[in-house]
Amino acid sequence: MISTSDLAGNFASATINYSVNYNFGGFQPPVKADGSGIYNLGRTLPIKFQHTDANGSAITSAVDQLVVTNVENGIVGTTPVDLATSTNDTSDLFRYDDTANQYIYNFDTGQLTAGTWQIKVVLDDGSGYTVLISLR
């Protein structure tokens, strides 16, 4: 809450809400950030990114989620893939790699089918970032 008064004794206050979001560093290779990537079905696809605070310092303790949905005829599906069955990483949460200073999820594409899929990273600040991948 912000409060102020003028020299005549008039008082006013206001509540100002704001949110602070991380700086998302974008999807890292091998994922092509422009959505042009074609990957082999059945292989592990490492999904990697970095995010920092306003000073450029790495955020290392965030709880970020992966959501994967199919895309048909240019329309993104509404039912996400159940990532609890992934053989490479457990659940749908990214892990932080201290050595590479990035978040990573080794996504097992073997549970999908050939076609186009939307990869969405949901950061724990509430923001989300997407990229399309194609599997053959």
Backbone as CSV, one residue per row, in Angstrom:
resi,resn,N_x,N_y,N_z,CA_x,CA_y,CA_z,C_x,C_y,C_z
1,MET,0.841,-1.165,0.000,0.000,0.000,0.000,0.890,1.233,0.000
2,ILE,0.474,2.215,-0.781,1.190,3.487,-0.848,0.276,4.560,-0.285
3,SER,0.818,5.385,0.582,0.041,6.463,1.187,0.760,7.779,0.979
4,THR,-0.027,8.840,0.899,0.561,10.177,0.751,-0.393,11.218,1.328
5,SER,0.141,12.375,1.618,-0.699,13.507,2.039,-0.063,14.781,1.502
6,ASP,-0.924,15.794,1.294,-0.397,17.062,0.812,-0.282,18.040,1.973
7,LEU,0.164,19.267,1.711,0.380,20.266,2.761,-0.922,20.713,3.408
8,ALA,-2.053,20.537,2.732,-3.352,20.913,3.292,-3.921,19.808,4.179
9,GLY,-3.227,18.697,4.286,-3.687,17.610,5.146,-4.559,16.582,4.453
10,ASN,-4.701,16.684,3.151,-5.480,15.690,2.419,-4.666,14.401,2.329
11,PHE,-5.307,13.300,2.596,-4.636,12.009,2.657,-5.210,11.083,1.583
12,ALA,-4.366,10.310,0.973,-4.813,9.318,-0.005,-3.913,8.093,0.100
13,SER,-4.501,6.962,-0.210,-3.710,5.737,-0.242,-4.236,4.862,-1.372
14,ALA,-3.376,4.003,-1.841,-3.750,3.100,-2.927,-2.971,1.807,-2.773
15,THR,-3.594,0.739,-3.207,-2.926,-0.552,-3.249,-2.516,-0.815,-4.686
16,ILE,-1.262,-1.125,-4.864,-0.736,-1.392,-6.203,-0.215,-2.827,-6.228
17,ASN,-0.763,-3.625,-7.126,-0.311,-5.004,-7.286,0.627,-5.086,-8.483
18,TYR,1.639,-5.878,-8.364,2.547,-6.101,-9.476,3.107,-7.504,-9.363
19,SER,3.573,-7.994,-10.468,4.195,-9.310,-10.463,5.606,-9.186,-11.013
20,VAL,6.431,-10.077,-10.566,7.820,-10.100,-11.013,8.046,-11.433,-11.710
21,ASN,8.486,-11.378,-12.940,8.735,-12.593,-13.705,10.229,-12.772,-13.922
22,TYR,10.602,-14.040,-14.064,11.978,-14.349,-14.396,12.277,-13.910,-15.827
23,ASN,13.542,-13.723,-16.117,13.985,-13.536,-17.496,14.213,-14.930,-18.073
24,PHE,13.392,-15.310,-19.042,13.492,-16.629,-19.664,14.534,-16.548,-20.766
25,GLY,15.541,-17.420,-20.705,16.645,-17.390,-21.658,16.372,-18.099,-22.969
26,GLY,15.178,-18.635,-23.134,14.835,-19.332,-24.371,15.237,-20.793,-24.330
27,PHE,14.679,-21.547,-25.254,14.994,-22.967,-25.369,16.403,-23.116,-25.924
28,GLN,17.147,-24.043,-25.347,18.531,-24.291,-25.738,18.599,-25.510,-26.662
29,PRO,19.643,-25.604,-27.495,19.813,-26.778,-28.357,19.826,-28.058,-27.521
30,PRO,19.275,-29.122,-28.036,18.953,-29.352,-29.441,17.584,-28.848,-29.888
31,VAL,16.751,-28.347,-28.973,15.444,-27.833,-29.380,15.652,-26.534,-30.150
32,LYS,15.032,-26.458,-31.320,15.113,-25.244,-32.141,13.985,-24.309,-31.708
33,ALA,14.376,-23.143,-31.184,13.423,-22.210,-30.593,12.404,-21.669,-31.588
34,ASP,12.700,-21.757,-32.883,11.757,-21.241,-33.882,10.703,-22.270,-34.281
35,GLY,10.739,-23.452,-33.661,9.746,-24.477,-33.934,9.995,-25.287,-35.188
36,SER,11.166,-25.143,-35.801,11.456,-25.849,-37.052,12.121,-27.211,-36.833
37,GLY,12.314,-27.595,-35.588,13.029,-28.830,-35.297,12.231,-30.080,-35.617
38,ILE,12.903,-31.023,-36.266,12.334,-32.345,-36.537,13.226,-33.352,-35.825
39,TYR,12.604,-34.172,-34.979,13.350,-35.070,-34.112,12.880,-36.504,-34.338
40,ASN,13.710,-37.453,-33.940,13.402,-38.868,-34.131,12.491,-39.379,-33.024
41,LEU,11.371,-39.934,-33.427,10.423,-40.540,-32.506,11.111,-41.689,-31.774
42,GLY,10.882,-41.791,-30.481,11.462,-42.865,-29.693,12.785,-42.521,-29.053
43,ARG,13.331,-41.367,-29.376,14.610,-40.933,-28.804,14.351,-39.985,-27.633
44,THR,15.354,-39.783,-26.834,15.270,-38.818,-25.749,15.594,-37.433,-26.292
45,LEU,14.731,-36.476,-25.969,14.934,-35.094,-26.392,15.192,-34.249,-25.145
46,PRO,16.428,-33.782,-24.956,16.710,-32.927,-23.805,16.092,-31.534,-24.022
47,ILE,15.223,-31.143,-23.123,14.614,-29.810,-23.174,15.325,-28.983,-22.117
48,LYS,16.002,-27.917,-22.569,16.857,-27.151,-21.674,16.570,-25.654,-21.811
49,PHE,16.735,-24.939,-20.713,16.593,-23.480,-20.716,17.241,-22.920,-19.454
50,GLN,17.430,-21.621,-19.463,17.927,-20.907,-18.289,16.937,-19.800,-17.978
51,HIS,16.869,-19.427,-16.709,16.185,-18.182,-16.380,16.909,-17.489,-15.243
52,THR,16.820,-16.169,-15.274,17.581,-15.336,-14.346,16.665,-14.302,-13.702
53,ASP,17.198,-13.667,-12.665,16.462,-12.577,-12.032,16.788,-11.263,-12.747
54,ALA,16.289,-10.161,-12.227,16.473,-8.853,-12.868,17.937,-8.443,-12.941
55,ASN,18.787,-8.999,-12.088,20.207,-8.668,-12.093,21.033,-9.614,-12.955
56,GLY,20.374,-10.575,-13.600,21.092,-11.522,-14.442,21.630,-12.729,-13.701
57,SER,21.301,-12.841,-12.412,21.760,-13.988,-11.627,20.866,-15.188,-11.893
58,ALA,21.468,-16.351,-11.973,20.722,-17.578,-12.256,19.739,-17.880,-11.143
59,ILE,18.546,-18.274,-11.528,17.543,-18.787,-10.592,17.786,-20.290,-10.536
60,THR,18.134,-20.803,-9.375,18.520,-22.214,-9.270,17.528,-23.069,-8.497
61,SER,16.537,-22.454,-7.876,15.644,-23.221,-7.005,14.186,-23.182,-7.451
62,ALA,13.939,-22.831,-8.689,12.570,-22.768,-9.185,11.995,-24.171,-9.369
63,VAL,10.695,-24.252,-9.354,9.982,-25.509,-9.600,9.205,-25.306,-10.892
64,ASP,9.806,-25.730,-11.996,9.253,-25.489,-13.329,8.698,-26.779,-13.910
65,GLN,7.609,-26.644,-14.649,6.852,-27.798,-15.128,6.894,-27.902,-16.645
66,LEU,6.887,-29.137,-17.134,6.797,-29.423,-18.560,5.381,-29.899,-18.875
67,VAL,4.777,-29.305,-19.914,3.461,-29.722,-20.391,3.594,-29.999,-21.882
68,VAL,3.196,-31.190,-22.315,3.297,-31.594,-23.717,1.893,-31.916,-24.216
69,THR,1.497,-31.282,-25.318,0.189,-31.545,-25.923,0.350,-31.724,-27.421
70,ASN,-0.563,-32.482,-28.007,-0.490,-32.713,-29.450,-1.029,-31.505,-30.215
71,VAL,-0.628,-31.409,-31.482,-1.109,-30.355,-32.376,-1.638,-31.046,-33.626
72,GLU,-2.909,-30.812,-33.937,-3.508,-31.391,-35.138,-4.173,-30.289,-35.942
73,ASN,-3.838,-30.230,-37.222,-4.387,-29.211,-38.111,-4.173,-27.801,-37.555
74,GLY,-3.023,-27.595,-36.927,-2.682,-26.285,-36.389,-3.349,-25.943,-35.073
75,ILE,-4.105,-26.891,-34.500,-4.810,-26.644,-33.241,-4.139,-27.431,-32.126
76,VAL,-3.794,-26.724,-31.050,-3.147,-27.358,-29.903,-4.200,-28.087,-29.084
77,GLY,-3.922,-29.341,-28.763,-4.841,-30.147,-27.973,-4.988,-29.628,-26.556
78,THR,-5.994,-30.144,-25.872,-6.275,-29.699,-24.506,-5.909,-30.739,-23.448
79,THR,-5.532,-31.932,-23.885,-5.181,-32.987,-22.941,-3.673,-33.200,-22.958
80,PRO,-2.985,-32.810,-21.875,-1.527,-33.000,-21.852,-1.142,-34.470,-21.741
81,VAL,0.040,-34.779,-22.237,0.609,-36.117,-22.131,0.920,-36.383,-20.658
82,ASP,0.644,-37.592,-20.205,0.960,-37.991,-18.832,2.459,-38.263,-18.748
83,LEU,3.181,-37.369,-18.117,4.635,-37.501,-18.039,5.096,-38.344,-16.862
84,ALA,4.176,-38.859,-16.074,4.552,-39.697,-14.938,5.182,-40.999,-15.399
85,THR,4.967,-41.369,-16.663,5.505,-42.632,-17.166,6.836,-42.466,-17.876
86,SER,7.366,-41.252,-17.910,8.641,-41.022,-18.585,9.733,-41.866,-17.937
87,THR,10.569,-42.470,-18.757,11.630,-43.325,-18.222,12.902,-42.549,-17.914
88,ASN,12.976,-41.297,-18.344,14.211,-40.538,-18.157,14.157,-39.582,-16.966
89,ASP,13.095,-38.832,-16.838,12.908,-37.940,-15.701,11.562,-38.281,-15.080
90,THR,11.464,-38.088,-13.793,10.221,-38.433,-13.115,9.294,-37.228,-13.049
91,SER,8.031,-37.489,-13.086,6.953,-36.505,-13.055,7.092,-35.516,-14.210
92,ASP,6.636,-34.315,-14.010,6.653,-33.310,-15.070,7.518,-32.106,-14.693
93,LEU,8.443,-32.304,-13.760,9.252,-31.193,-13.260,10.676,-31.226,-13.810
94,PHE,11.162,-30.057,-14.172,12.539,-29.911,-14.609,13.464,-30.020,-13.411
95,ARG,14.701,-30.401,-13.672,15.724,-30.408,-12.629,16.785,-29.391,-13.018
96,TYR,17.458,-28.858,-12.004,18.503,-27.876,-12.263,19.848,-28.572,-12.337
97,ASP,20.591,-28.289,-13.402,21.921,-28.848,-13.611,22.938,-27.785,-13.212
98,ASP,23.587,-27.981,-12.049,24.560,-27.005,-11.542,25.752,-26.828,-12.465
99,THR,26.152,-27.882,-13.141,27.324,-27.811,-14.014,27.059,-26.941,-15.232
100,ALA,25.913,-27.131,-15.858,25.572,-26.367,-17.067,24.796,-25.087,-16.758
101,ASN,24.440,-24.880,-15.500,23.650,-23.711,-15.099,22.367,-23.576,-15.911
102,GLN,21.616,-24.667,-15.987,20.361,-24.630,-16.728,19.405,-25.689,-16.187
103,TYR,18.147,-25.499,-16.515,17.137,-26.504,-16.192,17.074,-27.477,-17.350
104,ILE,16.792,-28.741,-17.031,16.771,-29.769,-18.067,15.691,-30.794,-17.754
105,TYR,15.114,-31.301,-18.810,14.179,-32.431,-18.725,14.505,-33.336,-19.896
106,ASN,14.901,-34.565,-19.618,15.184,-35.532,-20.674,13.882,-36.211,-21.052
107,PHE,13.260,-35.701,-22.098,11.929,-36.142,-22.488,11.986,-37.368,-23.386
108,ASP,11.304,-38.421,-22.966,11.234,-39.671,-23.718,10.118,-39.534,-24.756
109,THR,10.492,-39.370,-26.022,9.492,-39.189,-27.077,8.824,-40.493,-27.479
110,GLY,9.286,-41.620,-26.929,8.722,-42.915,-27.275,7.263,-43.081,-26.884
111,GLN,6.780,-42.252,-25.988,5.386,-42.346,-25.571,4.448,-41.551,-26.487
112,LEU,5.007,-40.870,-27.482,4.217,-40.061,-28.412,4.037,-40.787,-29.738
113,THR,3.443,-40.113,-30.701,3.313,-40.619,-32.063,3.957,-39.609,-33.004
114,ALA,4.181,-40.016,-34.233,4.728,-39.086,-35.221,3.753,-37.927,-35.395
115,GLY,4.307,-36.741,-35.601,3.464,-35.560,-35.789,4.044,-34.364,-35.073
116,THR,3.205,-33.356,-34.887,3.624,-32.112,-34.257,3.097,-32.047,-32.829
117,TRP,3.955,-31.563,-31.948,3.652,-31.482,-30.524,4.063,-30.119,-29.986
118,GLN,3.309,-29.615,-29.030,3.684,-28.368,-28.362,4.367,-28.698,-27.039
119,ILE,5.551,-28.145,-26.870,6.292,-28.237,-25.619,6.064,-26.915,-24.892
120,LYS,5.584,-26.981,-23.661,5.355,-25.762,-22.881,6.099,-25.871,-21.561
121,VAL,6.869,-24.847,-21.268,7.550,-24.734,-19.988,6.749,-23.735,-19.162
122,VAL,6.269,-24.187,-18.001,5.537,-23.316,-17.086,6.457,-23.020,-15.913
123,LEU,6.906,-21.772,-15.835,7.801,-21.372,-14.752,6.994,-21.153,-13.481
124,ASP,7.644,-21.280,-12.335,6.901,-21.131,-11.088,6.551,-19.678,-10.768
125,ASP,6.897,-18.748,-11.662,6.415,-17.375,-11.522,5.081,-17.188,-12.245
126,GLY,4.575,-18.276,-12.862,3.285,-18.233,-13.541,3.372,-18.026,-15.039
127,SER,4.533,-17.696,-15.555,4.671,-17.473,-16.991,4.905,-18.802,-17.715
128,GLY,4.573,-18.822,-19.001,4.748,-20.029,-19.788,5.352,-19.713,-21.145
129,TYR,6.139,-20.642,-21.665,6.831,-20.476,-22.938,6.662,-21.747,-23.751
130,THR,6.357,-21.592,-25.022,6.074,-22.758,-25.857,6.967,-22.804,-27.089
131,VAL,7.105,-24.030,-27.588,7.790,-24.272,-28.850,7.169,-25.523,-29.446
132,LEU,7.114,-25.564,-30.774,6.603,-26.745,-31.454,7.759,-27.643,-31.839
133,ILE,7.513,-28.944,-31.744,8.486,-29.920,-32.228,7.737,-30.889,-33.150
134,SER,8.449,-31.421,-34.113,7.874,-32.441,-34.974,8.658,-33.731,-34.788
135,LEU,7.926,-34.830,-34.727,8.543,-36.146,-34.548,8.261,-36.988,-35.774
136,ARG,9.293,-37.719,-36.220,9.110,-38.616,-37.371,9.660,-39.975,-37.054
